[in-house]
Amino acid sequence: MEENKAKINDIAVVGCGPAGLSAAVNISIRKKSLLLLGAEICSPKLYRAEKVNNYLGYYNLSGEELMKKFIAHIAEMGIDISRSRIDNIYLQDDYYTLASRDKTYHAYTLVLAPGVSNNKYLPGEEELLGSGVSYCATCDGALYRNKDVAVIAYTEEGIEESEYLAEIVDTVYFIPQFDFEDGFNISNIKTIKDSPLGIEGDVRVEGLRLKKQTIDLDGVFILREVTPADKLLYGLALDEKGHIKVDENMASNLPGVYAAGDCTGTPYQLARAVGQGQVAGLNAVTYVHRKKRDS
């Protein structure tokens, strides 16, 4: 994993949807060093919208057209998006380390704007997290050397992760939950087109129950569009519906961690996300000022 230790940014924004982009714009205007992290397609939900008629000043545009305007805006400001999906964040001394599949980044302050996942937890997933269930093959793949694992992939990222795991483990069962037509030219990857129903095991993962069969294995890697918020950053407080708890400043319960957009709850609306992104970004800037003043 490549370590970007040379620079600790003032603020890292995780997510390049409307909330994350709004936060990034306001942070950039205030001249703070900024790291903006996002997937190849920022906000797939907005991108797929046929028409958006409830965002003031942009009537009757498709979600794709509107998203392109947002991206053009930040490009004009010289803001770059680092195309990395963050799988894990942890506090290290007085700054946060953000780990993706092949890189790590560092920042003193965070704005979390990853959106929400439409996929519910599988039975056994939460109970066996860290005991055979993982969300990052690069992070944990070495633990399963010469063993059998499954990759439940809700995005195409699972293809590359499966190919990586195939170099380490005995057998990879690739279980795509999206349209997947092409096969693998790798002998120890077996594609199974089936629906996962639950992860089995008492102390550790022992198997994966599918609609048509059950597979005995040692580990399950689950790759969704969005990593669940509480699995992204340990100790992050959530409400009863799994959204990040924030106050009126969009501050979470963790020092220097702010959140904005759909990850903070309903209504899942574009204008709300943009407004929250601005509030979170400005308060993150204030936190950085205070931190530097007190240090």
Sequence and secondary structure as in RCSB ss.txt:
>XXXX:A:sequence
MEENKAKINDIAVVGCGPAGLSAAVNISIRKKSLLLLGAEICSPKLYRAEKVNNYLGYYNLSGEELMKKFIAHIA
EMGIDISRSRIDNIYLQDDYYTLASRDKTYHAYTLVLAPGVSNNKYLPGEEELLGSGVSYCATCDGALYRNKDVA
VIAYTEEGIEESEYLAEIVDTVYFIPQFDFEDGFNISNIKTIKDSPLGIEGDVRVEGLRLKKQTIDLDGVFILRE
VTPADKLLYGLALDEKGHIKVDENMASNLPGVYAAGDCTGTPYQLARAVGQGQVAGLNAVTYVHRKKRDS
>XXXX:A:secstr
 EE TT  EEEEEE  SHHHHHHHHHHHHTT  EEEEE SSS HHHHT S B SSTT TTB HHHHHHHHHHHHH
HTT  EEE    EEEEETTEEEEE SSEEEEEEEEEE     S    TTTTTTBTTTEES HHHHGGGGTTSEEE
EEESSTHHHHHHHHHHTTSSEEEEEESS      S TTEEE    EEEEE SSS  EEEESS EEE SEEEEE S
S  HHHHBTT  B TTS B   TT B SSTTEEE SGGG S   HHHHHHHHHHHHHHHHHHHHHHHHH 
